């Protein structure tokens, strides 16, 4: 039923809480996990006067993200999971949905960060946006 499971990660233990669940699903279905990470960079409008600094910040974020994904792929591979990774830049919910289409994912497995109240209103919810716009099933795991 599931051949590809897209797992968005942001480098946090909260996001990684979904990995055991995704691995169990992948094992039971003989599926591949596709890890996705989107490098987070500050609002570059503030750095427009120093383009060299902006470029350096972007490059550093990309290198950190690539290293993080490589480490996660190695861990999962050692545990017997078929896994690949993808890095994209852009708005996170949109990148999750776009990559799900690109890799022909059958399900998106992700953790919620448990925000509520004013924090959720201010920051929004990536999980909410993905659930409401995805054309495939979305498995949400609360990290607790």
C-alpha positions in Angstrom: 0.0 0.0 0.0 2.7 2.5 1.0 5.9 2.5 -1.1 7.3 5.9 -0.2 7.0 7.7 3.1 8.0 11.4 3.2 9.3 12.5 6.6 10.0 16.2 7.0 12.7 16.9 9.6 13.9 20.2 11.0 16.8 19.0 13.1 14.9 19.0 16.4 14.2 16.1 18.7 10.5 16.9 18.4 10.5 16.4 14.6 12.6 13.2 15.0 10.0 11.7 17.3 8.2 10.5 14.1 11.1 8.4 13.0 10.4 5.2 14.9 6.8 5.3 13.7 7.9 5.9 10.1 10.4 3.1 10.3 7.8 0.7 11.7 5.5 1.6 8.8 8.3 1.3 6.3 9.2 -2.1 7.6 5.7 -3.4 7.6 5.1 -2.1 4.1 8.5 -2.7 2.5 8.6 1.1 1.9 11.3 3.6 1.4 11.6 6.6 3.7 12.4 10.0 2.0 13.7 12.5 4.5 13.1 16.2 3.7 14.8 19.1 5.3 14.4 22.8 4.5 17.3 25.0 5.7 16.1 27.8 7.8 17.7 31.2 7.1 16.9 34.6 8.7 14.9 37.1 6.8 17.5 38.2 4.3 15.8 41.6 3.7 17.7 42.8 6.8 21.0 41.7 5.2 20.5 43.2 1.8 23.2 45.8 2.5 25.8 43.1 2.9 25.1 40.5 0.2 28.3 38.6 1.1 27.1 38.0 4.6 23.7 36.8 3.3 25.4 34.4 0.9 27.5 33.0 3.7 24.5 32.5 6.0 22.7 30.6 3.2 25.7 28.5 2.4 26.2 27.7 6.1 22.6 26.7 6.6 22.7 24.5 3.5 25.9 22.7 4.7 24.5 22.1 8.1 21.3 20.7 6.6 23.2 18.4 4.2 25.3 17.1 7.1 22.3 16.6 9.3 20.5 14.6 6.5 23.6 12.6 5.8 23.8 11.6 9.5 20.1 10.7 9.7 20.3 8.6 6.5 23.4 6.7 7.8 21.6 6.0 11.1 18.4 4.7 9.4 20.4 2.7 6.9 22.4 1.0 9.7 19.0 0.0 11.2 18.0 -1.7 7.9 15.7 1.0 6.6 15.7 2.0 2.9 16.1 5.7 3.0 17.0 8.7 0.8 17.0 12.4 1.5 16.0 15.7 -0.2 16.9 19.3 0.7 14.8 22.1 -0.6 14.6 25.8 0.0 11.4 27.8 0.4 8.3 28.0 2.6 8.2 24.8 4.6 4.6 23.6 4.1 4.8 24.3 0.4 8.1 22.4 0.1 6.7 19.4 2.0 3.7 19.3 -0.4 5.9 19.8 -3.5 8.4 17.1 -2.6 5.6 14.7 -1.8 4.5 15.2 -5.4 8.0 15.0 -6.8 8.9 11.8 -5.1 5.5 10.2 -5.5 5.1 9.8 -1.8 2.1 7.7 -0.6 2.0 9.2 2.9 3.6 12.1 4.8 4.7 11.2 8.3 5.5 14.1 10.6 5.6 15.2 14.2 3.5 18.1 15.5 5.4 20.6 17.6 2.5 20.9 20.1 2.1 24.7 19.8 -1.2 26.1 21.0 -2.8 29.4 21.8 -1.0 32.6 20.9 2.2 30.8 19.9 0.3 28.8 17.3 -1.5 31.9 16.1 1.8 33.8 15.7 3.9 31.0 14.2 1.2 29.1 12.4 1.2 25.3 12.2 3.1 23.6 9.4 1.2 20.4 10.2 -2.2 22.1 9.8 -1.2 23.5 6.5 0.1 20.2 5.2 -3.0 18.3 6.4 -5.4 20.8 4.8 -3.6 20.9 1.5 -2.2 17.3 1.0 -3.7 15.0 -1.5 -2.2 12.0 0.3 -2.6 10.7 3.8 -0.7 12.5 6.5 0.3 10.7 9.7 0.8 13.1 12.6 2.7 12.0 15.7 2.5 14.1 18.8 6.1 14.0 20.3 4.9 13.2 23.8 
